[in-house]
Amino acid sequence: MRPAEASYAYDRVAYEKTRDAYPEGLPALPEIPGGRYYDEQFHALEMEHLWRKTWVVAGHISQLPREGSFITFERLGASVVIVRDKTGDIRAFHNVCRHRGAPLVLESSGRVPRFVCPYHSWSYGLDGGVLAVTCKEDFPAGTRGRSLLPVHCDVWHGMIFINLAENPSMTLAEHMAPLEGQIAGFPLEKLSVKRMRTVYADCNWKAMLDNFYEGYHVATIHQETVAEWLDTKAMAVDIFRNGHNRMCTTRKIFARIKEGISDGVDGQNVAQASMPIVPDFADVFRDHTVGMATFPNNQAALEPGGFPWQAMWPVGPGRTVMDLWILGWDDLEIDPAVENAYWDRYLADNERIVSEDMHLLSAIQKSLEGGAFTGTMMGAQERGIYWYHEEIDRRIGVERIPENLRVEQVLAKHVVPDDMAATAPA
C-alpha cells in the first residue's frame, strides 16, 4: 500500500478491534433475496450482462514466459487461447478455427511457433493472422482474411484479464483503478504461479464467493488453521468503486515473529529461513493480512511468503468451480528441493483450509433452495458481500431484474475514494 492507504488501514483495523457497537452511520443492510442464489432467470441475466461484459482474470504473465507460450481459458462457456506473440505482447483469441470451428489447441498450456488446426491443418500466426490454408485452390481468395477472432486482453500488475464483450464499457485500467493504492508495495507482477488446483462445489458461485469475502466464519470453521494466525475481531472491510473491496487484519503470529519464535505455521511465518520471501514489500504486508477482493469473482490474501489467488466461476445456478493459483517468489538462493517441498506443503495447507470451507457449501445451497429461506442477513463485517451484490445489479441494469430479486442500493456513500483519504466513512 501507499503510505496514506497503509495509515488508513492501520486506523481502520484499530477501530474494528475496539468496536463494541454497530458502526455509526453504516446503514442496516437489507436482506439479499435468496432467489439470487438459484433462480434460473437471474443466472441467465448474470451470464449475459455480467460475465460476458466484465473483465475477468485468466492467468498470470509467469505462465507465458516466452514467445509462443500459451494458456487456455475454459470458463463461462467460452474457450479462449492466450498467447505471448513475437513482439512480447500478450494476445487472446477465441479458441476456434475459422474454417469449421474446431479448437486450435486441445492442451491447457504449451508453446507453439504457430497455431495449426488439428482438424484440417489451417495455420495461424501468433498475431491471429492466417498463414496457410490447406488445399487453398478449393477456397476463394478472401479466405486469407479470416483471421482468428480476437478477445479483449490486458494485464494489471502481472495478472492477465480478458473481456468477452465486443466493446467493453471500460478499460481494465479503469476497472482496477480503485485498487491501485492497495496493491502498491507488493510486486505482484514479479511473482510466478507455483501450484494450481481446481475445486468444484454444488453451490451457486455467489455462495462460495461470500465465504471468502468475510472473516466472520473463521472462528467457527477454521479453529485449527486460519484462526491460529488471523485476528478476525480486528477485520476491517472497506468498499471501493466498481464492486471491489479490501479486508485487512492483524496477524496474531506477527507478535511471535517479533519475539523470534518460529512455530511452524506453514506459509504464514515470514521469519522462516527456508521461505522464498517477496523482496521490497511494504511493511503493512508483514504485520497484516490484506485480502484484496476484485470484482466480480476474485479473492487474494497478499502474503510475503506466497498466497493463493482464488477465482470462482459459475457452471450453473447450483454448481461452481474455483481456480486456485498459488503465487510466490522465485528465490534462486534457496535449494530447489527445499523450495519445491515448501510449495508442496503450502499447497497442502491451503487445500486443507479450502476443504474446511467447502464442507458446508452444498448443504447451504440446499437450504437456500428449500423454500423456507427468504434472504440472507448481512452484518457490518459482511458489507463487502452486500456491496458486490449491488454492483451485480448495476452491471445487469436494475430495471432488467425482477423486483423480488433486486438488492437495495444503500452503500454508495460509504465507498472509499480512489486516492484513499486519511479517514473515510465507516
Residue pairs with C-beta under 8 A, 6 or more apart in sequence:
1 9
1 181
1 182
1 183
1 184
1 185
1 282
1 284
1 285
1 290
2 181
2 184
2 185
2 420
4 181
4 419
4 420
4 421
4 422
5 181
5 182
5 184
5 420
6 185
6 282
6 283
6 284
7 422
8 416
8 420
8 421
8 422
8 423
8 424
9 236
9 246
9 248
9 284
9 288
9 290
10 284
10 288
11 422
11 423
12 236
12 238
12 248
13 234
13 235
13 236
13 248
13 249
13 250
13 288
14 234
15 236
15 426
16 233
16 234
16 235
16 236
16 249
17 231
17 233
17 234
17 250
22 28
22 380
23 380
23 426
24 426
25 414
25 425
25 426
26 380
26 383
26 414
26 425
26 426
27 410
27 411
29 377
29 378
29 379
29 382
29 383
29 386
29 410
29 411
30 407
30 408
30 410
31 374
31 375
31 376
31 377
32 375
32 376
32 378
32 385
32 386
32 389
32 407
33 374
33 375
33 404
33 405
33 406
33 407
34 368
34 373
34 374
34 375
34 376
35 42
35 404
35 405
36 42
36 206
36 389
36 405
36 407
37 203
37 204
37 206
37 207
37 317
37 365
37 368
37 369
38 204
38 317
38 318
38 365
38 368
38 369
39 317
39 405
40 317
41 402
41 405
42 317
42 401
42 402
42 405
43 314
43 316
43 317
45 396
45 400
45 401
46 314
46 392
46 396
47 76
47 77
47 314
49 395
49 396
49 397
49 400
50 296
50 392
50 395
50 396
51 76
51 164
51 296
51 314
52 76
52 164
52 165
53 163
53 164
53 165
53 168
53 169
53 395
54 163
54 165
54 175
54 295
54 296
54 395
55 154
55 161
55 162
55 163
55 168
55 172
55 175
55 176
56 75
56 76
56 161
56 162
56 163
56 296
56 297
56 311
57 159
57 160
57 161
57 294
57 298
57 309
57 311
58 71
58 73
58 80
58 82
58 92
58 153
58 160
58 161
58 162
59 71
59 73
59 82
59 159
59 160
59 193
59 325
60 158
60 159
60 160
60 191
60 192
60 193
60 309
60 325
60 327
61 90
61 155
61 158
61 159
61 160
61 189
62 158
62 191
62 192
62 193
63 69
63 71
63 109
63 160
63 193
64 70
64 71
64 82
64 83
64 84
64 90
64 160
65 84
66 84
66 111
67 84
67 85
67 86
67 88
67 126
68 83
68 84
68 111
68 112
68 113
68 126
69 83
69 84
69 109
69 110
69 111
70 81
70 82
70 83
70 84
70 105
70 109
70 110
70 111
70 112
71 81
71 82
71 108
71 109
72 79
72 80
72 81
72 82
72 95
72 105
72 107
72 108
72 109
73 79
73 80
73 81
73 82
73 92
73 162
74 108
75 313
75 321
75 323
76 164
76 313
76 314
78 94
78 164
79 94
79 95
79 96
79 103
80 92
80 93
80 94
80 95
80 151
80 162
80 164
81 92
81 93
81 94
81 95
81 104
81 105
81 115
82 90
82 91
82 92
82 153
82 160
82 162
83 90
83 91
83 92
83 93
83 112
83 126
84 90
84 91
84 126
85 91
85 126
85 127
86 126
86 127
90 153
90 155
90 160
91 126
91 127
91 128
91 150
91 153
92 150
92 151
92 152
92 153
92 162
93 104
93 128
93 148
93 149
93 150
93 151
94 148
94 149
94 150
94 151
95 103
95 104
95 105
96 102
96 103
96 104
96 148
96 149
97 103
97 104
97 117
97 119
97 120
97 122
98 122
98 130
98 146
98 147
98 148
98 149
99 117
99 119
99 120
99 122
99 133
99 146
100 119
100 120
102 117
102 118
102 119
102 120
103 118
104 115
104 116
104 117
104 118
104 124
104 148
105 112
105 115
106 118
112 126
114 123
114 124
114 125
114 126
114 131
115 123
115 124
115 125
115 126
115 148
116 122
116 123
116 124
117 123
120 134
121 132
121 134
122 130
122 132
122 133
122 134
123 130
123 131
123 132
124 130
124 131
124 147
124 148
125 131
128 147
128 148
128 150
129 147
129 148
130 143
130 144
130 145
130 146
130 147
133 139
133 143
133 144
136 143
151 162
151 163
151 164
152 162
152 163
152 164
152 165
152 168
153 160
153 161
153 162
153 163
154 160
154 161
154 171
154 172
154 173
155 161
155 172
155 189
156 172
156 173
156 176
157 183
157 188
157 189
158 188
158 189
158 190
158 191
159 188
159 309
161 172
163 172
175 242
175 295
176 242
176 244
176 294
177 241
177 242
177 418
178 240
178 241
178 242
178 244
178 416
178 418
179 240
179 244
179 246
179 292
179 294
180 418
181 418
181 419
181 420
182 240
182 246
182 290
182 292
183 292
183 302
184 282
185 281
185 282
185 284
185 285
186 278
186 281
186 282
186 285
186 290
186 302
187 278
187 279
187 280
187 281
188 302
188 327
190 278
190 329
191 278
191 327
191 328
191 329
192 327
192 328
192 329
192 330
193 325
193 326
193 327
194 306
194 326
194 327
194 328
194 343
194 346
194 347
195 325
195 326
195 343
195 344
195 346
195 347
196 323
196 324
196 325
196 326
197 323
197 324
197 347
197 350
197 351
197 354
198 321
198 322
198 323
198 324
199 321
199 322
199 324
199 354
199 358
200 315
200 319
200 320
200 321
200 322
201 208
201 319
201 320
201 321
201 322
201 358
201 361
201 362
202 318
202 319
202 361
202 362
202 365
203 318
203 319
203 320
203 361
203 362
203 364
203 365
204 314
204 317
204 318
204 320
204 365
204 368
205 297
205 312
205 313
205 314
205 320
206 389
207 320
207 361
207 364
207 365
207 368
208 312
208 320
208 322
208 357
208 361
209 297
209 299
209 312
209 385
209 388
210 376
210 382
210 385
211 217
211 357
211 361
212 291
212 293
212 299
212 310
212 312
212 357
213 245
213 247
213 293
213 299
213 382
213 384
213 385
213 388
214 235
214 237
214 247
214 381
214 382
214 384
214 385
215 230
215 232
215 235
215 247
215 249
215 381
216 232
216 379
216 381
216 382
218 226
218 227
218 230
218 232
219 227
219 232
221 356
221 357
221 359
221 360
222 353
222 356
225 349
225 352
225 353
225 356
226 353
228 252
228 253
228 265
229 251
229 252
229 253
229 265
229 268
230 249
230 251
230 252
230 289
231 249
231 250
231 251
231 252
232 249
234 249
234 250
235 247
235 248
235 249
235 381
236 247
236 248
236 249
237 245
237 246
237 247
237 380
237 381
237 382
237 383
237 384
238 245
238 246
238 248
238 416
238 424
239 245
239 383
239 384
239 387
239 411
239 414
239 415
239 416
240 246
240 415
240 416
240 418
241 415
241 418
242 295
242 391
243 295
243 296
243 387
243 388
243 390
243 391
243 392
243 394
243 395
244 292
244 293
244 294
244 295
245 293
245 383
245 384
245 387
245 388
246 290
246 291
246 292
246 293
247 290
247 291
247 293
247 384
248 284
248 288
248 289
248 290
248 291
249 288
249 289
250 287
250 288
250 289
251 268
251 287
251 288
251 289
253 263
253 265
253 268
253 269
254 286
254 287
256 263
256 269
257 269
257 270
257 271
260 271
262 269
262 271
262 272
263 269
266 345
266 346
266 349
267 303
267 305
267 306
267 345
267 346
267 349
267 350
268 303
268 305
269 275
269 305
270 277
270 286
270 303
270 304
270 305
272 305
274 334
274 338
274 342
275 305
275 306
275 342
276 305
276 306
276 328
276 329
276 330
276 331
276 334
276 339
276 342
277 304
277 305
277 329
277 331
278 304
278 305
278 328
278 329
279 329
281 304
284 290
285 302
285 303
285 304
286 304
289 301
289 302
289 303
290 301
290 302
291 299
291 300
291 301
291 302
292 298
292 299
292 300
292 301
292 302
293 299
293 384
293 388
294 300
295 388
295 391
296 388
296 391
296 392
296 395
297 311
297 312
297 313
298 309
298 310
298 311
298 312
299 309
299 310
300 307
300 308
300 309
300 310
300 327
301 307
301 308
305 328
305 346
306 326
306 327
306 328
306 329
306 343
306 346
307 326
307 327
307 328
308 324
308 325
308 326
308 327
308 350
309 324
309 325
309 327
310 322
310 323
310 324
310 325
311 322
311 323
311 325
312 320
312 321
312 322
313 320
313 321
313 322
313 323
314 320
315 321
318 365
318 369
322 354
324 350
324 354
326 343
326 346
326 347
326 350
328 343
328 346
331 339
334 342
367 373
378 385
378 386
383 411
383 414
386 407
386 410
386 411
387 411
389 407
390 407
390 409
390 410
390 411
390 412
393 401
393 406
393 407
393 409
394 409
398 406
398 409
413 425
414 425
414 426
416 424
416 425
417 424
